[in-house]
Amino acid sequence: MEKVLLDALGEQKRSTQCSAHPAMDLKELDTLVHFLQSHSIEKSTKQNYSTGVRDYICFCTIHNLPLDATPTTLSRYIAFTSKHIASGPKYLSGARHYLKQFYPHFDVSRSDPLVQATIRRSKKIRADPVHRKPPLRILHIELAYSN
């Protein structure tokens, strides 16, 4: 397959010489990948994310639920956190950051319609009320014009 792709790129001569850099030991390469991934977010973000994953783990523990991020579990978690704090859905980002490597289907579960509906509704319930100014009346315009 590599030869077919290189031929398609017109690089038949270079098919044996793939890179100017020597190959790395896969274990060393995996260590580098892990290092880069673990340092991919800022320290303050990492602290917030660790709060989110701790909260998710505590939620699952006190409710005797597995940590597996199913749509039902995630919806329950959002409902539970939204009852106590407004930033419940944000905690889910922290849980995702740490749990995605153990539960690769986390993103699929999070985008499930059940979870999305729970998130939307929790934001509406916990949202700050909208404060609007009273409408502009003719009297206001007359007062502004007379001054």
Residue pairs with C-beta under 8 A, 6 or more apart in sequence:
2 15
3 15
6 12
6 14
6 15
7 15
24 32
41 49
41 97
48 90
48 94
49 93
49 94
49 97
49 98
50 94
50 98
51 91
51 94
52 90
52 91
52 92
52 93
52 94
52 95
52 97
53 94
53 95
53 97
53 98
53 99
55 81
55 91
55 94
55 95
56 67
56 77
56 91
56 92
56 94
56 95
56 99
57 67
59 65
59 76
59 77
59 80
59 81
60 66
60 67
60 73
60 77
63 76
63 80
65 73
65 76
66 73
67 99
67 102
67 103
68 103
69 95
69 96
69 99
69 103
69 105
69 106
69 109
69 110
70 109
71 109
71 112
71 114
71 115
72 114
73 109
74 92
74 109
74 110
74 112
74 115
74 118
75 114
75 115
75 118
77 88
77 92
77 95
78 88
78 89
78 92
78 115
78 118
78 119
78 122
79 118
79 122
80 88
81 87
81 88
81 89
81 91
82 88
82 89
82 122
82 125
82 126
85 126
86 126
86 127
88 122
88 126
89 119
89 122
89 123
92 110
92 119
96 106
96 107
96 110
99 106
100 106
100 107
103 109
109 115
